[in-house]
Amino acid sequence: MNTHTMQAQAADATSIRLSFASAHEVHHGLETAVNTLIASAVQDRRCGIRVTRHEPGAYTVALDETVPFGETHEDFAA
């Protein structure tokens, strides 16, 4: 059963917030979100993608102008 949730925070898909009920869902869910944002990043070629883990099971995947185009960086929120 797939129990993760994915919510776009903007109509143009610049940020996606994810919540996972179990650890085995994380990889697939994050990969799907990153692939969704790659299409947006390719349009303007000005930014890369940042994946931020806020707490266990809670992530944001977002376009980020501080990340070079074509790269994905990972962070842990304090």
N, C-alpha and C positions, 0 to 999 in steps of 0.2 A: 504494500500500500504506500502510495506517495503522499506524504502529509506535509510537505514544505509549502510555504506560501511565497509568492513573488508579487510585489506591488510596485509598479512604476510610479515614481514620485513626480514626473513631469510628462506632459503629453508627447513631447519630442524624445522621450526615452533618454534623458541625460543622467538619470539616477534610478536605481532599482534597490529597494529594501527587501531583504529576505529573512525568513524565520524558518528554522528547521526543528522538527521534533526529535530527530535522531541523527547521530553522527554519520551514519552511512549515506545519508541524503546530501550531505554538504558538497562533495566534489561535483556531482552531476548538476546540482542546483546552481553553484557558482559558475560552472562552465557554461550553462545555458544563459545566465545573465550576462556574462562577459561577451559571448557570441552575439547577443542581442545588441549590446552597446557598440560592438565593432562596426556595425553598419552605420551608426550615427557618427562615429569617430572618422570613418573614411570620407564622409561627406565634406568635412572642412579641413581635415588633416592638421589640426592645430593642437590636438591633445591626445593623451593616452588614457588608460583606465586605471583607477585605483580601487582596490578591494579592501574594505575596512571591516575588521571583526570587532564588534562592539562588546560582545559578551558571548559565552557559549551558545551557539545556535542563532545568533543575530548578526547579520552582515549588511553592508551597503556596497553596491558596485556602482561606480559613478565615473563619468567623463571628468578628467582633471587636467587643466592646462599646465600644471606643474610637472606632469608626467609627459615625457616625450612621445610624440606620435609613434605608434607601433609597439609601445611597451605597456606592460601591465605591472603595477607595483602593489604590494600587499602591506597593510598596516594593522596594528592592534591599537584600538582606542584606549586611552589611559583610564 
